[in-house]
Amino acid sequence: MKEEKVFGLMFSRVYPLLVAKAEKKGRTREEVDELTCWLTGYTKEELEMFLEQELTYGDFFRNAPAPAKNRENITGVICGVRVEQIEDPLMREIRRLDKLVDELAKGKPMEKILRQ
């Protein structure tokens, strides 16, 4: 299977882009952190630590301690592709976070984004 380029990008380079996307639409970094922690099971402190380390984006998702049980409910289109139809499990997790941040940026309430 082909290794996607995004898997090797540094978490410390990608995550600020997600935050900036949300902030451009009036949302906050705290909300992006909440989404990320919910999806992966990491704590806010761990996110902060990862921003200071040499951690790849792929490893960030591969090592997620407690992926959200209902993350399978994250459906829809991101970058022209249906999230639920992405075959590579790691890419699917990455696109799920992209989808959550998109929903946040579009003004969706946090309870709906977190599928509560």
OpenMM code with the backbone's topology and positions (N, CA, C; nanometers):
from openmm import Vec3, app, unit

residues = "MET LYS GLU GLU LYS VAL PHE GLY LEU MET PHE SER ARG VAL TYR PRO LEU LEU VAL ALA LYS ALA GLU LYS LYS GLY ARG THR ARG GLU GLU VAL ASP GLU LEU THR CYS TRP LEU THR GLY TYR THR LYS GLU GLU LEU GLU MET PHE LEU GLU GLN GLU LEU THR TYR GLY ASP PHE PHE ARG ASN ALA PRO ALA PRO ALA LYS ASN ARG GLU ASN ILE THR GLY VAL ILE CYS GLY VAL ARG VAL GLU GLN ILE GLU ASP PRO LEU MET ARG GLU ILE ARG ARG LEU ASP LYS LEU VAL ASP GLU LEU ALA LYS GLY LYS PRO MET GLU LYS ILE LEU ARG GLN".split()
positions = [
    Vec3(0.0845, -0.1180, 0.0000),
    Vec3(0.0000, 0.0000, 0.0000),
    Vec3(0.0895, 0.1249, 0.0000),
    Vec3(0.0498, 0.2222, -0.0764),
    Vec3(0.1258, 0.3468, -0.0885),
    Vec3(0.1181, 0.4270, 0.0417),
    Vec3(0.2340, 0.4728, 0.0869),
    Vec3(0.2395, 0.5578, 0.2069),
    Vec3(0.2057, 0.7008, 0.1654),
    Vec3(0.1009, 0.7554, 0.2210),
    Vec3(0.0582, 0.8911, 0.1878),
    Vec3(0.1561, 0.9934, 0.2439),
    Vec3(0.1796, 1.0983, 0.1698),
    Vec3(0.2729, 1.2040, 0.2092),
    Vec3(0.2320, 1.2680, 0.3419),
    Vec3(0.1025, 1.2849, 0.3632),
    Vec3(0.0533, 1.3503, 0.4848),
    Vec3(0.0927, 1.2724, 0.6104),
    Vec3(0.1116, 1.1414, 0.5988),
    Vec3(0.1488, 1.0607, 0.7151),
    Vec3(0.2842, 1.1028, 0.7709),
    Vec3(0.3730, 1.1500, 0.6850),
    Vec3(0.5074, 1.1867, 0.7269),
    Vec3(0.5248, 1.3321, 0.7661),
    Vec3(0.4210, 1.4131, 0.7470),
    Vec3(0.4294, 1.5536, 0.7875),
    Vec3(0.4342, 1.5627, 0.9390),
    Vec3(0.4987, 1.6652, 0.9896),
    Vec3(0.5083, 1.6846, 1.1338),
    Vec3(0.3764, 1.7372, 1.1903),
    Vec3(0.3338, 1.6781, 1.2992),
    Vec3(0.2129, 1.7222, 1.3677),
    Vec3(0.2205, 1.8712, 1.3972),
    Vec3(0.3386, 1.9169, 1.4382),
    Vec3(0.3573, 2.0576, 1.4745),
    Vec3(0.3408, 2.1523, 1.3559),
    Vec3(0.3416, 2.1003, 1.2343),
    Vec3(0.3197, 2.1826, 1.1152),
    Vec3(0.1744, 2.1771, 1.0695),
    Vec3(0.1100, 2.0629, 1.0879),
    Vec3(-0.0266, 2.0438, 1.0383),
    Vec3(-0.1309, 2.1005, 1.1346),
    Vec3(-0.1143, 2.0740, 1.2627),
    Vec3(-0.2165, 2.1128, 1.3597),
    Vec3(-0.2458, 2.2628, 1.3605),
    Vec3(-0.1429, 2.3491, 1.3552),
    Vec3(-0.1720, 2.4930, 1.3506),
    Vec3(-0.2555, 2.5336, 1.2283),
    Vec3(-0.2452, 2.4586, 1.1203),
    Vec3(-0.3271, 2.4873, 1.0019),
    Vec3(-0.4747, 2.4590, 1.0295),
    Vec3(-0.5015, 2.3529, 1.1037),
    Vec3(-0.6402, 2.3223, 1.1409),
    Vec3(-0.6963, 2.4313, 1.2320),
    Vec3(-0.6137, 2.4747, 1.3248),
    Vec3(-0.6550, 2.5807, 1.4179),
    Vec3(-0.6822, 2.7092, 1.3400),
    Vec3(-0.5934, 2.7436, 1.2484),
    Vec3(-0.6098, 2.8667, 1.1695),
    Vec3(-0.7382, 2.8623, 1.0864),
    Vec3(-0.7706, 2.7467, 1.0324),
    Vec3(-0.8933, 2.7319, 0.9542),
    Vec3(-1.0159, 2.7640, 1.0399),
    Vec3(-1.0171, 2.7129, 1.1606),
    Vec3(-1.1295, 2.7379, 1.2511),
    Vec3(-1.1327, 2.8833, 1.2966),
    Vec3(-1.0166, 2.9371, 1.3296),
    Vec3(-1.0100, 3.0748, 1.3797),
    Vec3(-1.0526, 3.1760, 1.2737),
    Vec3(-1.0252, 3.1465, 1.1470),
    Vec3(-1.0677, 3.2371, 1.0382),
    Vec3(-1.2189, 3.2532, 1.0345),
    Vec3(-1.2884, 3.1529, 1.0847),
    Vec3(-1.4342, 3.1547, 1.0843),
    Vec3(-1.4922, 3.1877, 1.2219),
    Vec3(-1.4080, 3.2421, 1.3102),
    Vec3(-1.4572, 3.2865, 1.4403),
    Vec3(-1.4627, 3.1806, 1.5479),
    Vec3(-1.4064, 3.0642, 1.5225),
    Vec3(-1.4021, 2.9598, 1.6250),
    Vec3(-1.2675, 2.9684, 1.6961),
    Vec3(-1.2470, 2.8843, 1.7976),
    Vec3(-1.1274, 2.8971, 1.8801),
    Vec3(-1.0388, 2.7733, 1.8748),
    Vec3(-0.9144, 2.7940, 1.9164),
    Vec3(-0.8220, 2.6817, 1.9273),
    Vec3(-0.8724, 2.5812, 2.0320),
    Vec3(-0.9318, 2.6333, 2.1386),
    Vec3(-0.9838, 2.5447, 2.2429),
    Vec3(-1.0878, 2.4483, 2.1854),
    Vec3(-1.1689, 2.4968, 2.0930),
    Vec3(-1.2688, 2.4095, 2.0302),
    Vec3(-1.2026, 2.3048, 1.9419),
    Vec3(-1.0995, 2.3429, 1.8684),
    Vec3(-1.0262, 2.2466, 1.7861),
    Vec3(-0.9588, 2.1431, 1.8758),
    Vec3(-0.9018, 2.1882, 1.9867),
    Vec3(-0.8406, 2.0961, 2.0824),
    Vec3(-0.9447, 1.9987, 2.1370),
    Vec3(-1.0613, 2.0496, 2.1693),
    Vec3(-1.1677, 1.9634, 2.2219),
    Vec3(-1.2051, 1.8560, 2.1206),
    Vec3(-1.2204, 1.8946, 1.9954),
    Vec3(-1.2531, 1.7979, 1.8896),
    Vec3(-1.1435, 1.6923, 1.8767),
    Vec3(-1.0201, 1.7396, 1.8761),
    Vec3(-0.9066, 1.6494, 1.8580),
    Vec3(-0.8950, 1.5523, 1.9735),
    Vec3(-0.9104, 1.6024, 2.0940),
    Vec3(-0.9045, 1.5161, 2.2127),
    Vec3(-1.0190, 1.4154, 2.2119),
    Vec3(-1.1367, 1.4593, 2.1743),
    Vec3(-1.2523, 1.3690, 2.1675),
    Vec3(-1.2264, 1.2575, 2.0657),
    Vec3(-1.1768, 1.2935, 1.9495),
    Vec3(-1.1562, 1.1960, 1.8426),
    Vec3(-1.0466, 1.0957, 1.8759),
    Vec3(-0.9388, 1.1408, 1.9384),
    Vec3(-0.8209, 1.0558, 1.9570),
    Vec3(-0.8025, 0.9989, 2.0976),
    Vec3(-0.8552, 1.0686, 2.1972),
    Vec3(-0.8335, 1.0259, 2.3346),
    Vec3(-0.7129, 1.0906, 2.4008),
    Vec3(-0.6404, 1.1748, 2.3273),
    Vec3(-0.5297, 1.2480, 2.3879),
    Vec3(-0.5839, 1.3562, 2.4801),
    Vec3(-0.5002, 1.3986, 2.5740),
    Vec3(-0.5367, 1.5098, 2.6609),
    Vec3(-0.4860, 1.6398, 2.5991),
    Vec3(-0.5361, 1.7507, 2.6493),
    Vec3(-0.4905, 1.8830, 2.6042),
    Vec3(-0.3403, 1.8977, 2.6295),
    Vec3(-0.2939, 1.8470, 2.7423),
    Vec3(-0.1517, 1.8548, 2.7759),
    Vec3(-0.0675, 1.7757, 2.6764),
    Vec3(-0.1178, 1.6594, 2.6349),
    Vec3(-0.0452, 1.5798, 2.5357),
    Vec3(-0.0384, 1.6530, 2.4016),
    Vec3(-0.1484, 1.7177, 2.3617),
    Vec3(-0.1465, 1.7952, 2.2375),
    Vec3(-0.0378, 1.9015, 2.2434),
    Vec3(-0.0303, 1.9727, 2.3546),
    Vec3(0.0709, 2.0763, 2.3721),
    Vec3(0.2115, 2.0176, 2.3624),
    Vec3(0.2303, 1.9029, 2.4226),
    Vec3(0.3602, 1.8373, 2.4206),
    Vec3(0.3974, 1.7955, 2.2775),
    Vec3(0.3001, 1.7438, 2.2029),
    Vec3(0.3267, 1.6991, 2.0660),
    Vec3(0.3658, 1.8146, 1.9746),
    Vec3(0.3183, 1.9342, 2.0041),
    Vec3(0.3540, 2.0502, 1.9236),
    Vec3(0.5016, 2.0866, 1.9406),
    Vec3(0.5634, 2.0373, 2.0470),
    Vec3(0.7044, 2.0650, 2.0748),
    Vec3(0.7951, 1.9495, 2.0327),
    Vec3(0.7367, 1.8379, 1.9889),
    Vec3(0.8146, 1.7192, 1.9573),
    Vec3(0.8212, 1.6943, 1.8071),
    Vec3(0.9067, 1.6017, 1.7703),
    Vec3(0.9166, 1.5544, 1.6322),
    Vec3(0.8233, 1.4335, 1.6187),
    Vec3(0.6966, 1.4598, 1.6039),
    Vec3(0.5968, 1.3539, 1.5906),
    Vec3(0.5290, 1.3689, 1.4558),
    Vec3(0.5241, 1.2593, 1.3789),
    Vec3(0.4573, 1.2690, 1.2487),
    Vec3(0.3061, 1.2667, 1.2688),
    Vec3(0.2388, 1.3218, 1.1706),
    Vec3(0.0927, 1.3237, 1.1744),
    Vec3(0.0383, 1.1809, 1.1722),
    Vec3(0.1029, 1.0947, 1.0954),
    Vec3(0.0623, 0.9541, 1.0920),
    Vec3(0.0752, 0.8888, 1.2281),
    Vec3(0.1888, 0.9111, 1.2952),
    Vec3(0.2084, 0.8522, 1.4278),
    Vec3(0.1119, 0.9105, 1.5300),
    Vec3(0.0771, 1.0371, 1.5146),
    Vec3(-0.0205, 1.0978, 1.6039),
    Vec3(-0.1500, 1.0157, 1.6032),
    Vec3(-0.1962, 0.9783, 1.4862),
    Vec3(-0.3198, 0.8995, 1.4768),
    Vec3(-0.2965, 0.7515, 1.5055),
    Vec3(-0.1838, 0.6971, 1.4622),
    Vec3(-0.1546, 0.5547, 1.4883),
    Vec3(-0.1515, 0.5258, 1.6381),
    Vec3(-0.0994, 0.6208, 1.7162),
    Vec3(-0.0804, 0.6008, 1.8601),
    Vec3(-0.1938, 0.6569, 1.9455),
    Vec3(-0.3023, 0.6971, 1.8831),
    Vec3(-0.4143, 0.7545, 1.9590),
    Vec3(-0.4573, 0.6567, 2.0690),
    Vec3(-0.4597, 0.7034, 2.1933),
    Vec3(-0.4848, 0.6130, 2.3059),
    Vec3(-0.6290, 0.5633, 2.3185),
    Vec3(-0.7256, 0.6441, 2.2781),
    Vec3(-0.8658, 0.6047, 2.2977),
    Vec3(-0.9535, 0.6692, 2.1909),
    Vec3(-0.9456, 0.6185, 2.0664),
    Vec3(-1.0297, 0.6769, 1.9612),
    Vec3(-1.1772, 0.6733, 2.0009),
    Vec3(-1.2479, 0.7796, 1.9674),
    Vec3(-1.3901, 0.7904, 2.0034),
    Vec3(-1.4671, 0.6704, 1.9496),
    Vec3(-1.5495, 0.6142, 2.0350),
    Vec3(-1.6267, 0.4962, 1.9954),
    Vec3(-1.7248, 0.5260, 1.8822),
    Vec3(-1.7834, 0.6439, 1.8836),
    Vec3(-1.8832, 0.6751, 1.7811),
    Vec3(-1.8256, 0.7579, 1.6655),
    Vec3(-1.6944, 0.7471, 1.6434),
    Vec3(-1.6332, 0.8209, 1.5327),
    Vec3(-1.6793, 0.7684, 1.3974),
    Vec3(-1.7323, 0.6467, 1.3958),
    Vec3(-1.7866, 0.5907, 1.2713),
    Vec3(-1.9058, 0.6724, 1.2219),
    Vec3(-1.9654, 0.7509, 1.3103),
    Vec3(-2.0788, 0.8355, 1.2726),
    Vec3(-2.0360, 0.9612, 1.1981),
    Vec3(-1.9064, 0.9825, 1.1855),
    Vec3(-1.8566, 1.0986, 1.1113),
    Vec3(-1.8608, 1.0623, 0.9639),
    Vec3(-1.9550, 1.1222, 0.8942),
    Vec3(-1.9733, 1.0943, 0.7526),
    Vec3(-1.9781, 1.2256, 0.6755),
    Vec3(-1.9718, 1.2142, 0.5473),
    Vec3(-1.9801, 1.3320, 0.4631),
    Vec3(-1.8590, 1.3431, 0.3723),
    Vec3(-1.8541, 1.4528, 0.3006),
    Vec3(-1.7506, 1.4728, 0.1995),
    Vec3(-1.6450, 1.5708, 0.2499),
    Vec3(-1.5194, 1.5340, 0.2303),
    Vec3(-1.4065, 1.6217, 0.2588),
    Vec3(-1.3090, 1.6068, 0.1429),
    Vec3(-1.2699, 1.7176, 0.0854),
    Vec3(-1.1798, 1.7170, -0.0312),
    Vec3(-1.2353, 1.6318, -0.1449),
    Vec3(-1.3670, 1.6335, -0.1602),
    Vec3(-1.4307, 1.5622, -0.2695),
    Vec3(-1.4451, 1.4124, -0.2500),
    Vec3(-1.4146, 1.3626, -0.1323),
    Vec3(-1.4197, 1.2190, -0.1051),
    Vec3(-1.5073, 1.1944, 0.0176),
    Vec3(-1.5922, 1.0925, 0.0106),
    Vec3(-1.6741, 1.0568, 0.1258),
    Vec3(-1.5859, 0.9936, 0.2327),
    Vec3(-1.5893, 1.0481, 0.3513),
    Vec3(-1.5047, 1.0014, 0.4618),
    Vec3(-1.5253, 0.8527, 0.4868),
    Vec3(-1.6486, 0.8103, 0.4895),
    Vec3(-1.6788, 0.6712, 0.5233),
    Vec3(-1.6348, 0.5721, 0.4162),
    Vec3(-1.5975, 0.6195, 0.2984),
    Vec3(-1.5556, 0.5306, 0.1898),
    Vec3(-1.4039, 0.5257, 0.1715),
    Vec3(-1.3299, 0.5970, 0.2542),
    Vec3(-1.1837, 0.5951, 0.2456),
    Vec3(-1.1355, 0.4592, 0.2956),
    Vec3(-1.0618, 0.3891, 0.2116),
    Vec3(-1.0199, 0.2530, 0.2448),
    Vec3(-0.9087, 0.2465, 0.3488),
    Vec3(-0.8094, 0.3321, 0.3372),
    Vec3(-0.6969, 0.3298, 0.4302),
    Vec3(-0.7433, 0.3796, 0.5669),
    Vec3(-0.7353, 0.2945, 0.6706),
    Vec3(-0.7853, 0.3336, 0.8029),
    Vec3(-0.7168, 0.4578, 0.8603),
    Vec3(-0.5874, 0.4722, 0.8362),
    Vec3(-0.5155, 0.5883, 0.8881),
    Vec3(-0.5606, 0.7163, 0.8174),
    Vec3(-0.5745, 0.7096, 0.6863),
    Vec3(-0.6221, 0.8252, 0.6112),
    Vec3(-0.7651, 0.8602, 0.6520),
    Vec3(-0.8459, 0.7595, 0.6794),
    Vec3(-0.9841, 0.7830, 0.7232),
    Vec3(-0.9855, 0.8611, 0.8549),
    Vec3(-0.8960, 0.8258, 0.9483),
    Vec3(-0.8890, 0.8975, 1.0758),
    Vec3(-0.8467, 1.0433, 1.0537),
    Vec3(-0.7484, 1.0642, 0.9673),
    Vec3(-0.7024, 1.1992, 0.9375),
    Vec3(-0.8152, 1.2814, 0.8771),
    Vec3(-0.8874, 1.2238, 0.7844),
    Vec3(-0.9978, 1.2954, 0.7190),
    Vec3(-1.1155, 1.3174, 0.8140),
    Vec3(-1.1301, 1.2309, 0.9112),
    Vec3(-1.2355, 1.2538, 1.0112),
    Vec3(-1.2078, 1.3826, 1.0884),
    Vec3(-1.0834, 1.4024, 1.1277),
    Vec3(-1.0505, 1.5267, 1.1978),
    Vec3(-1.0712, 1.6461, 1.1056),
    Vec3(-1.0324, 1.6326, 0.9790),
    Vec3(-1.0566, 1.7403, 0.8824),
    Vec3(-1.2059, 1.7731, 0.8756),
    Vec3(-1.2878, 1.6704, 0.8723),
    Vec3(-1.4329, 1.6889, 0.8630),
    Vec3(-1.4860, 1.7600, 0.9868),
    Vec3(-1.4380, 1.7212, 1.1047),
    Vec3(-1.4834, 1.7852, 1.2280),
    Vec3(-1.4469, 1.9332, 1.2286),
    Vec3(-1.3256, 1.9657, 1.1864),
    Vec3(-1.2825, 2.1055, 1.1830),
    Vec3(-1.3641, 2.1825, 1.0793),
    Vec3(-1.3947, 2.1200, 0.9658),
    Vec3(-1.4817, 2.1841, 0.8657),
    Vec3(-1.6176, 2.2177, 0.9252),
    Vec3(-1.6762, 2.1230, 0.9966),
    Vec3(-1.8072, 2.1453, 1.0583),
    Vec3(-1.7995, 2.2580, 1.1603),
    Vec3(-1.6924, 2.2606, 1.2370),
    Vec3(-1.6714, 2.3674, 1.3346),
    Vec3(-1.6645, 2.5023, 1.2635),
    Vec3(-1.5839, 2.5096, 1.1573),
    Vec3(-1.5673, 2.6344, 1.0826),
    Vec3(-1.6979, 2.6803, 1.0174),
    Vec3(-1.7853, 2.5867, 0.9874),
    Vec3(-1.9132, 2.6218, 0.9255),
    Vec3(-2.0184, 2.6634, 1.0284),
    Vec3(-1.9794, 2.6640, 1.1566),
    Vec3(-2.0689, 2.7138, 1.2598),
    Vec3(-2.1585, 2.6107, 1.3251),
    Vec3(-2.1349, 2.4850, 1.2983),
    Vec3(-2.2163, 2.3792, 1.3584),
    Vec3(-2.1925, 2.3764, 1.5100),
    Vec3(-2.2977, 2.3545, 1.5896),
    Vec3(-2.2810, 2.3480, 1.7353),
    Vec3(-2.1936, 2.2289, 1.7766),
    Vec3(-2.1159, 2.2476, 1.8796),
    Vec3(-2.0228, 2.1453, 1.9261),
    Vec3(-2.0917, 2.0124, 1.9570),
    Vec3(-2.2117, 2.0158, 2.0155),
    Vec3(-2.2819, 1.8914, 2.0496),
    Vec3(-2.3089, 1.8077, 1.9243),
    Vec3(-2.3428, 1.8718, 1.8149),
    Vec3(-2.3683, 1.7996, 1.6903),
    Vec3(-2.2389, 1.7490, 1.6281),
    Vec3(-2.1345, 1.8294, 1.6357),
    Vec3(-2.0061, 1.7889, 1.5797),
    Vec3(-1.9558, 1.6635, 1.6509),
    Vec3(-1.9724, 1.6594, 1.7832),
    Vec3(-1.9251, 1.5460, 1.8625),
    Vec3(-2.0223, 1.4284, 1.8624),
    Vec3(-2.1250, 1.4398, 1.7792),
    Vec3(-2.2232, 1.3314, 1.7621),
    Vec3(-2.2841, 1.2885, 1.8945),
    Vec3(-2.3211, 1.3877, 1.9778),
    Vec3(-2.3805, 1.3564, 2.1092),
    Vec3(-2.5306, 1.3536, 2.1006),
] * unit.nanometer
topology = app.Topology()
chain = topology.addChain("A")
for resn in residues:
    res = topology.addResidue(resn, chain)
    for name in ("N", "CA", "C"):
        topology.addAtom(name, app.Element.getBySymbol(name[0]), res)
